[in-house]
Amino acid sequence: MVLILGGAALFLRLPHFFLITLLLFTLGAFISATHDIAVDGFYLLSLSKDHQAMFVGIRSFFYRMAMIFGSGFLVYFAGKLEILLQNISLSWTVTLGCSAILFIFLSLYHRLILPFPKEDVSILLIQKEKTSWKKVFDSYFSQEKIGAILAFILLYRLGEGMLVKMVSPFFLDLKEAGGLAMSTSQVGMVYGTFGVLALILGGILGGVGLSKFGLKKCLWPMALALNLPDVFYVMIAYFTPSLTYIYPLVFLEQFGYGLGYSAFSVFLMRMATRREYPTSHFAISTGLMALGMMIPGMISGTLQKTFDYPHFFIIVCLATLPGMLVIPFLPIEETSSNSLFNLKIKHQK
């Protein structure tokens, strides 16, 4: 990432900067995705199952802060530099260069400070044979009740996948189009500030609750907390209340989303750590999760245009049902063991 950002900063002022930076950022996206898998694996290997649940909200909080830093602060910083320097390309060169320097320090921090979990050993030392992608996928898709697991991963956030794409257009659209005609700053305050705070708070409290009571007891309540507040948007679309009422409704909806997503994250971790190849299994699950969000997001605009906002939000509420109906069929087992694996690794022989 240092090379990608540093290269983009250097090439940004050249004549053919667009194609070069496009290629660099494409490569950076690939590196970012593989890094995400490594981070997920490190999280699974470093923490006990109880701590995985406890810190899932904290993990989500820092992810959100990183998103705000990358898409908010850095853009703001580049804009201020543009005004100061009266040069757009130079302002972004400085911004990307500073980002590259930041990644140098992060790399040093990762190398020198982060712990090395005892389970973080080559899978070859466990199996003493070559690992292949076929074995990884065979191991994943041969899990107990894999049909229910796949259905849950793809359907759990079906309603949310449609809702999240249309909330901002709903807030911004004119009242003649069925929207609330809010200003951009009002949307930023309602959804981008109070909503994010509620999401973070829900994620943190969800992690604490999951650590204390376990996934089996928390999954149903947290699934309801994720999905039931979608009814608020039906109410808002029909009655178009003032901002005084919209603030608490959005806060509650995002708070419930934080709770529900915490339970979903812990479920994916539990499924990944039941067998060998936990990092690969978690990567497959998160890929399927992304697919489960992408497909409903792609059709949400068409649905809203075909119907109106009130009926669209009713469809969203109905779309939350399939994911919850799968829950009774999931192979959820609670364990009090703090050990991540039951494998005995004797690699010193």
N, C-alpha and C positions, 0 to 999 in steps of 0.2 A: 504493500500500500504506500510506503514511502516513495518507492520508485514511480508508481503510478501517479501519485499526486504531484511529486516533484517534476516528473516529465510533463504532465499537463501544464504546470506553471511555466515551464521553460518554452514549450511549444505554442503556448496560447497567443503569442505575439507574432508568430510566423504567418506567411501568406496562406498556407494550407492547414491552418490550425483546426478547422472544423472536423475534417476527416481523421486527423491524427488524434485529437482529443476524444472523438467518438470511439475510436478503436481502443484507446487507453481506458476510457470509462467502461467499455464493454468488458475488457479484461479485468478491470477493478470490480465489476459486479460479480464476475465469476469467482474471483478471489474472496470477495465478501461472503458469498454463499458458502464456499468451502470453509471459511473461517467460522461462520455460524455453526457448522456441523462440529468443528473442533471445540468451540465454546460449549455447545450442548454436551458433548462427550466429557469435557473437563468438569462440568457441573455435576454430571451423573457420577463420575468417578471420585470426585473430591468429597462429596457429602453423603451422609447416611440418608436413608429414605425419609426419616423424620425431618431432617434438616432440609432435604430437597423440598418438602412441602412447606416448611416454615419460611424459607427464603424465596419462594416462587414470586411473591408479591414484591419483594425488594428487587429481585432480578428484573421484573417487569418495570419497576419504577426507574431503574437506571437505564433500561432500554429506551423508555420514553424520554428521559432527559437527554440521551444521546441523539435521539431523533430531533428534539427541539433544538439542540446545539447545532446539529448539521444543517437542518432545513430552516432554522430560525436565526440563531445568533450569527452564523457565518454569512448568511445572506444580508443580514442587517449590517454586519461589519464591512462587507464588500460595498454596500450602498453608501455607507458613510465615507469610505475611501474614495469612491467615485466622485462624490461631491468635493472632497478635499483635493484630489489629484486632477480632477477634470479629465479622467481617462478611464474608460470602462475596462479595457483589456488589462491595463496595469493594475487596477484595483483587484481584479480576479487573480492575476498572477501573484500578487502579495498574499491574498487570502489562501490560495491553494498552497503556496510555499509555506505559510504558517501552519497549515494543516499537515503538511509533510513533516515539518519539524516536530509537531505534536506527536505524530506517529513514531518518530524516533524515540522520544522519551517513553511512550507507551510500550514499545518493544523492549526497551531496557528494563522497565518495571516488570513486565511479564517474565523476562528472563531471570531477573535477580530476586524478585519478591515472591512471586506465586509459588505455592507448594508443589511438590511432586507426589501425587497420591500413590500409595503402594500398589493399588490395582492397575496403575497405568503402565502396563507391560505389554509387550507384543503378544498378540493372540497366538503367534507361532509357539511361544513358550508354554501355552496351555494345551494346544492341540498337537504340536509337533508335526504339523502337516501344512501344506500350502492352503491358504484361505482364498476362496474365489467368490466373485459376485454371486454365482449360482447358489453356493452354500448359504450366503447371507440371505438371499431372497427366499430360498427354500426354508430356512430357519424361521423367517418372518411369517410366511404365508402358511406354515404348518402349525401355527399356534392354536391352542384350544379356542374354539368359538371365534375363529378368524372372521367369519361372515358378520357376526354381530359387531366385532371390533371395527371392521372396515365401514360398516353402515354408520356406526356412531361417529367415527372420525369425519366422514363425509357429510353427515346430516346434522350434527350437533349445532353447528353455527350457520345453518342454512338460512334462517330468518335474519340473523345478524349480518350475513353476507349481502343480503339485499338492502337491509336498512342502512348500513353504514355508507353506501354509495349515494343514497338519495337524501340524507339528512341535510347536508349543506345546500343542495339545490332547493329543497323544501323551504328552508329558512330564507333563502335569497329571492326566490321567485316572487313575481308580483302577485297581488291578491286576486287579480283577474285570472291568473293561471293556477290558482289554488294554493299559492305559497303564502308566507307570512310577511314578505316585503321588508325583511330586516336588512340593516346595513351590514357591510363587511365587518366593521369594528364590533357591532353587536353580536354577530355570529362568532367572531373570535373570542369575545368575552364569555358567551354562553357555552359554546361547544369546545373552544380551544383552551379556555382557562378553567372555568368551573367544571366543565366536563372532564378535563384531564385530571384535575385534582380529585374528583370523585372516583375516577378510574383507578388512580394510584392508591387511594385510600381503600377502595374495595379489594384491590389486589393484595395489599399488605394484610388487611384483616382476614381475607380469604386464606392466605398462607398460614396465618396463626391458627385459624380454625381447623384447617386440614391437618396441621401438625398435632393439634390437641385431640381432635375427635376422629381423625382418620377419613380416608376417601370414601369408604363405603357408607358412612353416616352422612357425609357432607354432599355427596354428588347430587342427590335429588333436590335438596334445598337450594343448592347453588345453581343448579340447572333452572329451577323456577325463578331464582333471582335474576338470571340472565335473560329469560324469555318473557316473563310476565310484564315487566315494565314497557315492552313494546306497545302495549295497549295505550300507553300515554300518548303516543304519536297519533293514534286513531282519534283520541279525545282532542288533541291539539288541532288536528286537521279539520275536525267537524266544528269545533267551537271557537277556534282562533283566539285564544286568550291573550292577555297582555303579558309583557315580559315578566311581570311580578310572579305569574304562575308558571311560565316556561322555565325559569331558572331552577326551581326545586324539582320539576318533573324531569328535566334533562339530567340534573345531578343524581337523582334516584336511578334513572335508567343507566347511566354510566357507572354508578356505584355497583349496581347489580351485574353489569357486564364485567367489572373487575373481579367480583366474586366468582361468577360462572367461568370465566377464562382461567382463573387459578385452579379450579377443580379439573378443567380440561387438560391443562398443562401437567398436573400431577398424574392424571390418568395416563397420558402418553409416556411419562417417565416410568410409571409402574409397569406398563406393558413392555417397555424397552429393557428393563432390568430383570425381567423374569427369566431371560435366557441369555445365551452368549451373544456376542456382537451388539452390545447395548447402544453404542454410538451409531452404528449403521441402522439399527432398528428405529432409533429415535429420528434419524434423518429421513427414513422412508415415511414414518408417521407424519412428520411435519410437512413433507412434500405433499402427502395426501390431504393434510389439513389445508394447505394453501390452495389445492385444487378445489376443495369444498367451499372455499371462500371466493375463488375466482369465477366459477361457473354461475352462481347466483348473482354475483356482481355484474356479470356481463349481460344478464337478461333484465336486471332491475330497471334500467332506463326504458326499455321497451314496454315492460309491464306498466310503468307509471304513465307512459304516453297512451297506452291502450285504455287504461282505466284513469281514474283521477287519484289525487293523493289519499283521500280517505279510504277508498277501496284498495289502493296499493298497500297501505299499512295494515288493512285487514288481512290481505294475502300474506304479508310478512308474519303476522301473528299465527296464521294457520301453518305457515312453513316451519314454525318452531316445534310443532307436534311430533313429526317423525323422529327427530333426534332424541326426544325424551322417551318415546315409546320403546326405543332400543335398550334403554338403561337396564331394565330387569334381566336382560339376557347377557349382560357383560360379565366376564370372569374376574370379578374384583375380589381380591383376597387381602385382608389386613395382616400385617406382620409386625411384631415388636422387635424384630432383629434389626440392629444397626449396621449389619454387614450388607454391602451392596451385592456381593455374589456369594454363592455357596461353593464356588470352585476353589480347589486347593492347588495353589500355584507353587510348584517346587522347581523353580528355575535356576536354583543355585547348584543343582547337582551336575 
